[in-house]
Amino acid sequence: MLHSPDIKLFDGTPLSVLDLAPITEGSTATESFKNSVELARTVESFGFNRYWLAEHHNMPGIASSATSVLIGHIAGSTKSIRVGAGGIMLPNHATLVIAEQFGTLESLYPDRIDLGLGRAPGSDQATAYALRRTLNRGAEEFPQQVEELEEYFHGTARVRAIPGEGLNIPIWLLGSSDFSARLAAYKGFPFSFASHFAPQYTIPAIQLYKNNFRPSKTLDRPYVMVGVNVIAADTDEKAAWLATSQQQQFLDLIRNMPSQLKPPVDNMDEIWSPLEKASVERTLDARSTIVGRPDYVREKLREFIKETEADEIIVNSQIFDPKDRVHSYEILAEMLV
């Protein structure tokens, strides 16, 4: 069954962390990994529930491309917090390899590993081809791959995944539209929605999942975790300034020029056009991107939880200075009861 957290936020909603392992401008992946370890240890001490890392490729500002390796590093550097993938982009991989990798992780760190699965490439088509050597296998085969993965863990596949076979590794489906919501409901899996970059689809996807959910050996009722961007600081002005790093990151993606995470700026209007500003603000919607002082963040998180009826919240905080990032989560930790 799904892990039941002890740490609660507000009315009983646990809080978790999504770390994109940012490589800040002028730094390296080595420094990013050190920062991730420090953050993981800190939020573990605060009582956060899980620490997830995401698979991205060909992205100068994201260091978590070898996601399984980094999960092992974080799990080995912490003691009790659940560590997992948010997520593994399954079409990029041979399913057996993922079963073996996560079987190894679960064997090393029992009852602490989560396997979140996505069907997007996590990059562009050229990168997807470099990963797969063919584009014949795509997102449309994702349900079949999920079935294969279950068979490896259950020991019913023709080929045995060792380690992996017989282990209880929670499988989550991740989504930014309705496809994975439907599949998660059909399979009876927990579902995590990427509201932090697809806010307009959040409520429809959650409702679709809940309305079509079929109980399984994993879950007897729907379980939804929703992503939210939070940039908290002691003042609204400081938080808004810190948030310009994330705004620049999405602006660079719109321009098809991904870069390292840039330092904050005083005036974004000197950088983006009105059209670009509207596009970034559409992605970083005010409901699922919460920027401000502690009491404002608390109020907006309450509203977000009430609107989504989420069972769990996973927080992404793209902040340039590691100390400011830790402080943002420290502010959130004060809301844990």
C-alpha positions in Angstrom: 0.0 0.0 0.0 1.0 3.6 -0.5 3.2 5.1 2.2 1.1 7.0 4.7 3.0 10.1 5.9 3.0 11.3 9.5 3.9 14.9 8.8 0.9 17.1 8.0 0.4 20.6 6.5 -2.6 22.6 7.5 -5.6 20.3 7.5 -3.6 17.1 7.1 -1.9 17.5 3.7 1.7 16.4 3.7 4.4 18.4 2.1 7.2 17.2 -0.2 10.1 18.5 -2.4 10.7 18.5 -6.1 14.3 19.2 -6.8 15.3 20.0 -10.4 19.0 20.0 -9.3 19.6 23.5 -10.7 23.0 24.4 -12.1 23.2 28.1 -11.5 25.0 30.5 -13.8 28.8 30.1 -13.3 28.6 26.9 -11.3 28.8 23.2 -12.1 26.9 19.9 -11.7 29.2 19.1 -8.8 28.0 22.1 -6.9 24.4 21.4 -7.8 24.7 17.9 -6.2 26.2 19.3 -3.1 23.4 21.8 -2.8 20.8 19.0 -3.3 22.3 17.0 -0.5 22.3 19.9 1.8 18.6 20.7 0.9 17.6 17.0 1.3 19.2 16.8 4.7 17.6 20.0 5.8 14.0 19.3 4.6 14.4 15.8 6.2 15.1 17.5 9.5 12.1 19.8 9.0 9.8 16.7 8.5 9.1 16.9 4.8 7.6 13.6 3.4 9.5 12.9 0.1 12.3 14.3 -2.0 11.9 13.7 -5.8 14.2 14.4 -8.7 13.2 14.7 -12.3 14.7 13.4 -15.5 15.7 16.1 -18.0 18.2 15.9 -20.8 20.2 18.5 -22.9 19.3 21.1 -20.3 22.3 23.3 -19.2 20.5 24.3 -16.0 19.3 20.9 -14.8 21.8 18.3 -13.4 19.4 15.4 -12.8 19.7 13.6 -16.2 21.1 10.4 -14.6 18.1 10.4 -12.3 18.5 7.0 -10.7 22.1 7.7 -9.9 21.2 10.9 -8.2 18.4 9.3 -6.3 20.9 6.8 -4.8 23.2 9.7 -3.9 20.4 11.6 -2.1 19.1 8.5 -0.4 22.6 7.6 0.8 23.1 11.1 2.2 19.8 11.0 4.2 18.3 8.7 6.8 14.5 8.5 6.6 12.9 10.8 3.9 11.4 9.0 0.9 13.4 9.6 -2.2 12.2 9.0 -5.7 11.7 10.1 -9.3 9.4 12.8 -10.4 9.9 11.3 -12.8 11.5 8.7 -15.0 10.5 9.3 -18.6 9.8 5.7 -19.3 9.8 5.8 -23.2 13.5 6.9 -23.0 14.5 3.5 -21.5 14.3 -0.2 -21.7 11.8 -1.1 -19.1 14.0 -3.9 -17.7 16.8 -1.5 -17.0 14.4 0.8 -14.9 13.1 -2.3 -13.0 16.7 -3.3 -12.2 17.8 0.2 -11.3 14.9 0.8 -8.9 15.2 -2.7 -7.6 18.8 -1.9 -6.7 17.7 1.4 -5.1 15.0 -0.3 -3.1 17.4 -3.1 -2.0 19.9 -0.4 -0.8 17.3 1.8 0.9 14.3 -0.4 1.8 10.9 1.3 2.1 12.2 4.7 1.0 12.1 4.6 -2.8 9.3 6.0 -5.1 9.1 5.4 -8.8 7.2 8.2 -10.6 6.7 7.6 -14.3 6.2 10.1 -17.2 5.7 9.6 -20.9 7.3 12.7 -22.2 10.9 12.7 -23.5 12.1 15.3 -21.0 13.7 17.2 -23.9 13.5 17.7 -27.7 13.2 15.1 -30.4 16.9 15.1 -31.3 17.7 14.3 -27.7 15.0 11.6 -27.6 16.6 10.0 -30.6 20.0 10.2 -29.0 18.6 8.4 -26.0 16.6 5.7 -27.8 18.4 5.4 -31.2 14.9 5.3 -32.7 11.7 7.2 -32.5 9.6 4.2 -33.3 8.9 3.7 -29.5 7.0 6.7 -28.2 4.5 7.9 -25.7 1.7 5.7 -27.3 3.5 2.6 -25.9 3.7 4.0 -22.4 0.8 1.9 -21.0 2.5 -1.3 -22.4 5.7 -0.3 -20.7 4.0 0.3 -17.4 2.5 -3.2 -17.7 6.0 -4.6 -18.4 7.4 -2.8 -15.4 4.7 -4.3 -13.1 5.4 -7.8 -14.5 9.1 -7.4 -13.7 8.4 -6.4 -10.1 5.8 -9.2 -9.7 8.1 -11.8 -11.2 5.6 -12.8 -14.0 7.8 -11.6 -16.9 9.7 -14.0 -19.1 12.9 -12.2 -18.1 13.6 -11.7 -14.4 14.6 -8.3 -13.0 17.2 -9.0 -10.3 17.2 -7.0 -8.1 13.6 -5.8 -8.6 11.5 -9.0 -8.6 9.3 -9.3 -5.6 10.0 -5.8 -4.2 7.2 -3.4 -3.2 8.2 -0.2 -5.1 5.4 2.3 -5.3 4.7 3.3 -8.9 3.2 6.7 -9.5 2.0 8.1 -12.8 2.9 11.7 -13.5 1.0 14.0 -15.9 0.4 17.4 -17.3 -2.7 16.5 -19.2 -5.5 13.9 -19.1 -3.6 10.9 -20.5 -1.8 9.8 -17.4 -4.8 10.8 -15.3 -6.9 8.2 -17.1 -4.2 5.5 -17.0 -3.5 6.1 -13.3 -7.3 5.8 -12.6 -7.5 2.6 -14.6 -4.4 1.0 -12.9 -5.4 2.2 -9.4 -2.1 4.1 -9.0 -1.3 7.3 -7.1 -1.3 10.3 -9.5 0.9 13.4 -9.4 -0.1 16.3 -11.6 2.4 19.0 -12.8 0.4 22.0 -11.8 3.6 24.0 -11.4 3.9 24.2 -15.2 0.4 23.2 -16.5 -2.0 25.0 -14.2 -4.9 25.2 -16.6 -5.3 21.5 -16.7 -5.0 20.8 -13.0 -8.7 20.6 -11.9 -9.9 18.7 -15.0 -7.1 16.1 -14.7 -7.7 15.6 -11.0 -11.5 15.2 -11.5 -11.0 12.8 -14.3 -8.6 10.7 -12.2 -11.0 10.6 -9.2 -14.1 10.0 -11.2 -12.6 7.0 -13.0 -10.5 5.5 -10.2 -10.5 1.7 -9.8 -9.3 0.3 -6.4 -6.2 -1.9 -6.7 -3.8 -3.7 -4.4 -1.8 -0.5 -4.3 -4.7 1.9 -3.4 -8.2 1.5 -2.2 -9.0 5.1 -3.0 -7.6 7.9 -5.2 -4.4 9.6 -4.0 -3.4 12.9 -5.7 -0.1 14.8 -5.3 0.0 18.2 -6.9 3.0 20.3 -7.9 3.3 23.9 -6.9 6.1 26.5 -7.3 6.8 28.3 -4.0 9.3 31.1 -3.5 9.0 32.4 0.0 11.1 35.1 1.6 10.8 37.4 4.6 9.2 40.1 2.5 7.1 40.3 -0.7 9.8 42.4 -2.4 12.6 39.9 -1.7 10.4 37.0 -2.9 9.4 38.8 -6.1 13.1 39.5 -6.8 14.1 35.9 -6.2 11.3 34.7 -8.5 12.9 36.5 -11.5 15.4 33.6 -11.8 12.5 31.2 -12.5 10.9 33.7 -14.9 14.1 33.9 -16.8 14.4 30.1 -17.0 11.0 29.8 -18.6 11.7 32.8 -20.9 14.8 31.0 -22.1 12.7 27.9 -22.8 10.2 30.0 -24.8 13.1 31.4 -26.8 14.5 27.8 -27.3 17.7 28.9 -25.6 17.8 26.9 -22.3 20.5 28.1 -20.0 21.9 27.8 -16.5 19.7 29.2 -13.8 20.3 32.9 -13.8 20.7 35.3 -10.9 17.7 37.6 -10.0 17.2 40.9 -11.8 15.6 44.1 -10.7 13.4 44.6 -13.7 12.1 41.8 -16.0 10.5 44.3 -18.3 14.0 45.1 -19.6 14.4 41.5 -20.6 11.1 40.2 -22.0 8.6 41.5 -24.5 4.9 41.9 -23.6 4.1 38.8 -25.5 6.8 36.8 -23.8 5.7 38.1 -20.4 2.2 37.0 -21.0 3.4 33.5 -22.1 5.6 33.1 -19.0 2.8 34.3 -16.6 0.4 31.9 -18.3 2.7 29.0 -17.4 3.6 30.3 -13.9 -0.1 30.9 -13.0 -0.6 32.8 -9.7 -2.6 29.9 -8.3 0.2 27.3 -8.6 3.2 29.7 -8.4 3.1 31.3 -5.0 5.6 34.1 -4.4 5.7 36.2 -1.2 6.1 36.6 2.5 5.2 33.8 5.0 1.6 34.8 5.8 0.8 35.3 2.1 2.3 31.9 1.1 0.3 30.2 3.9 -2.9 31.8 2.7 -2.4 30.9 -0.9 -1.3 27.4 -0.1 -4.5 26.9 1.9 -6.5 28.2 -1.1 -4.6 25.9 -3.5 -5.2 22.8 -1.3 -8.9 23.6 -0.9 -9.3 24.1 -4.7 -7.5 21.0 -5.7 -8.4 18.8 -2.8 -4.9 17.4 -3.1 -3.8 14.6 -0.7 -0.2 15.9 -0.9 1.7 18.9 -2.2 5.1 18.7 -3.8 7.0 22.0 -3.9 9.4 23.2 -6.6 11.5 26.2 -5.7 13.8 27.5 -8.4 15.9 29.9 -6.5 19.4 31.0 -7.5 21.2 31.2 -4.2 21.1 27.9 -2.3 20.8 29.7 1.0 17.7 31.5 -0.2 16.3 28.2 -1.4 16.8 26.5 1.9 15.3 29.5 3.7 12.2 29.3 1.4 11.7 25.7 2.6 12.4 26.7 6.2 9.5 29.1 5.9 7.3 26.3 4.6 8.5 24.1 7.4 7.0 26.5 10.0 3.6 25.7 8.5 4.0 22.0 9.2 1.9 20.9 12.2 
